[in-house]
């Protein structure tokens, strides 16, 4: 059984891309592995959220992941800041991380370019905190997207550097988790790239039906096919890609045939797509609301997760302190 660690952003709601992409694989993954899923509220401090936003975002994200199938009995689901050992390992790893290598990371350079007025030390050492999150549980596998591959490589580097510096074979060098099949990539409604929070092109699991209808009806299309059986442009294929995961096969076949015959009415397509998305998201939204209102359950989940995570983390930090040379008098 592999030990797998994955972080969960503590800002923003889950959208269809999250749900049909990594999240469904997380639910499968917890059945076969020793999984640690954490809500990364320390990481969110790089953007200076208010206390109200910080707590509210964590609560919302926790409720959404529980509603989507993460099971606190099968995996360890915890809040990053509930495990102070993470901060201690982060500090210890920072002593062996060098400014030059951190400044060269793609994620740091991107954030500096986008937010030149908020270049804080947390942004610079983001890969070190991510490494601490991963190796504190001696994880062998980490599911990562393309945009996080370099940070995983940094975690491998810090684990290797620690082992070499103290002449031990202690930390495992974590490898990318392979789900065994290509992740489903859900495109955005604006016709450009994947669905994402920063792009503002997503349909969220917590969106109300009227909001979903409005978003889908505004989705980018073209003027329609002019020749029978002509290839679909990307903006239209995007809508069919979303339809592939929310609609019945007969519905998909109907609209594909209409497109092939140059009889497609995009208004009808969007209306049907919105209805099908609502059918998928409504039960999830209802579960999110139910879980969010159950404070006792959320308290139980986070307490249980913190206890399980701290048991693993405390063991690692104690052993790391011994290796480094911290001894009690």
N, C-alpha and C positions, 0 to 999 in steps of 0.2 A: 504493500500500500504506500503510495507516494504522499509526502507532505506538500501541500499546495497552499500558497498565500496569494491573496488578491485584494487590492485596495479598492474602495468604493468612494467616489467623490462625494463630499458632503454638501455640495451646492447643486441646485437645479434638479428638476424632476426627470424621471425616466421617460424616454420617448420610444417610439416603435422600433427604432434602430437598436437601442439598448436591449429591448425585450426579445426581439427575434434574433439578435446577434449573440453577444456574450452571455446574457443572463440565462437564456434557456440552456446553454451549455454548462453554466454554473450549477444549475439545478441537477443536471445529470452527473456532473463532476462530483458532487457531494455524496453520491451513492457509492462511489468507488475509491475515494481518496480521503485522507485526513486533511480537511480543508479549514483554513482560517480566512474569514472574510472580515475586513475591518473598514469602518467609516472614517475616512482620513480628515478629521477635523483639525489636527495640527497643520496639515498642509494648507488648509483654507485660510489660515492666518496671514499668508503672504498677500492676500487681497484686503486685509483689514476689515472683516465683517463686524457688524455691531453685535453685542451680546444677544439681542433678540433674534437677529438673523441666524447667528451661529447655532443656537439651540433649536430654533424652528426648522432650519434646514436639516439638521441631524435627525430630528424626529420624523420629518417627512420622508427622508431617504430610507430610514430604517423601516418605516411602515410600508413603503413601496416594495422594498426587497423581500420583506416577509410576505406581502400579498402576492408576490410573483413566484413564490415557491422555495426561497431559502429557508431551511429548517434548522432552528437553533438546537434541536436534539441530534441532528445528523452532522452538523458542522459547527465550528466555533465562530459565532457572529458577534463582533464587539466594536466598541468605539475606541478609536486610537488613543484618545486622551485619558481613557480609563486604565491604561496600562503604562504607568510612569517609567517602567523599565525601558520602554522604547526611547524615551528622551535621554536616558543615561547611555544607552548604546549609541545613540546618535551623537552624543557629545564625544564619546570615546573614539568613534570612527572619524569624527571631524579632525581629531589630532593627527590623523594620517591621510587626510585629504588635502590636495594642493590647489591653491587658488587658480593657477594656470589651467589645470585640467578641467576645473569646474566652469571657468569662463568660456571654455571651448565647446561646451555641450550645446547641442542645437536648441534644446528647450529653453535654456537660459538666454541665448541670443535672441530667440523669438520673443520671449517675454520682455526683454529690454527694449526691443524694437517697438512692441505694441504698447508698453507702459513705461516710457522713459522717466516719468515722475515718481515711480514706485519701484526702484531697484533696491530691494532690501536684501539682507544677508540670507533670509529664508529662501529667497529665489535662487541665490547662488548655491546654497547647500541642499537644495531640494533633492538631488540624486542621493545625497548621503542619508537623509531621512528615509527615503524610499528603500535604500539598502538596509537600513536598520529594521524597517518594517518586515522585510523579507527574511533576512538571515537570523533574526531574533528567534524564529521558530525552526531554524535549521531547514528551511524549505528547499526541496530539490526541484520544484517546478513552479513557474509563475505564468499565468495567462496574460499576455501583453498584446496590445495593438501595435501597429506599425510606428505610431508616434512615440511609443514608450520603449522601443527596442534598445535605444542607446542608454536609457536609464537602467535597464536590466543589465546591460553590459557593464555599466558602472558598478552595480551591485556585485557582479562577479569579480570585478577588479578589486573592490574593497575587501571581499572575502579572501581572495587570493593574497592580497597584500598583507592582511592580518596574519594569515598562515605563514607566509614567508618571513615576516618581520619577527615573529615570536617562535619560529621554527617548530610549528605544530601542524597537524592535519585536522583542524577543528571545524572550520566552516565549510559547508558544501558550496560549490559554485552552482547556483541555480540555473536551470535550463528553461527555455520557453516551453509552455505547456502546449502540446499538440492535441487538439480535440479529435483528430482522426478524420475530420471532414472540413471542407471550406466553411468559414463563418459566413452566414447570410449577411450581406451588406445592403441595408435599406437606404435608398436614395432620398434626398430632400425634395420638398415640394417646389423648390425654386429652379429645379432642373440643373443644379450645379453641385456635383459631388454627393457625399453621403449626408444623411440626416444628422444634425448636431445642434447642441445648444447655442454655441457661439455663432453659428450661421443663421439662426432664427428661422430655420426651414423645417421644423419638426412638428409632429403630432404627439402630444404627451399622453401618457396613460391616465393622468389625472384631469385631462381636459374634459369639460362638459360637452355634451352632444352638439349644442349650438356653436361652440367654439370650433369643434372638429369640422362641422359642416362649412363654416366660414373659411377655415384654412384650406380645406380641400378644394372648394369652389374657386379659390384664388390661385390654385396650382398652375404653373407655367405649362402652356401647350403651344402648338403651332397652328397654322391655318388649315391643316388637314391634308390627307393624301389626295393626289390628283391622278394617280395611275393605280390600277388594281395590282395587289400583291407587291406593292412597293415596300422597301425596308423602312422600319420605324426609326425616326430620329431619337436621339437619346432622351429628350424631354418627355416623349410619349412612352418609350420603353420604361422609364422610371415609374410611371403610374402603373404600368402592368406588373412591374417588379413588386410594388407594394400590394397590388391586387393578388399576386401569387401567394402571399402569406395570410391574407385575411378573407379571401372570397372563395366561393364554391367553384369547382372546376368548370361547371356548366356556365357560370357567369363569365369566367375568363374566356372560355371558348366563344361565347356569344359576341363579346366585344372585339375579340381578335378577328372574327369573321367579318364583323361590320367594318373593321379597319381595312381588311384585305379587299373588301368590295367597294371601298370609298364611300361607305354609308355611315361612317362613325359620326356620332354627335357627342362632342366632348362634354357637354353639359350633362347628358345622361350618364356618361361614364363616371364623371366626378360625383354625381349624386349617388350612384350605386356604390362607389368606392367609399364615400363618407358613411353610408349606412352600414357597410360591412366592417369598417374600422370601429364604429360605435358599438356594433354587436360584440366585437372582441374586447374592447376596452371597458365597457360598462361594468361587467362583473368584477374586473380588476379594480376599477375605481371604487366600487362599493366595498370591496375588501379593504382597500386602503383607508377609507373613511371609518370603517368599523375598527380596524386595528389602531388608527390614530386616536380614537376616542377612548381606548382601553388603556389607561395609564398604568394600571396594575400589571397588565401583560407586558407592556414595553419595559417597565421596571424589572420584571422577572427575567426577560430576555437579555437585557443589558447586564444585569447582575451576574447571570449564569455565564454569559460570554466573557465578561471581565475576569471572572474567577478561573475559567478554563485557559484563557489567553495568558493570564499572569503566572499561572503554574508553569507553563512552557517558557515564558519570557524570563521569569526570575531564575530559573535553572541556568539558562544561557548566560545571563548577566553575571551570576555568581561565578560560573566557570571562566568567563572572559576576564573578570577581575583577578581571579587566581592566576591566569596565564600572564596577564600584564605585570602582576607583581604586587597588587594591593593586598596587604596582609593585616590581620588584626593583631594588636599588641596584647 
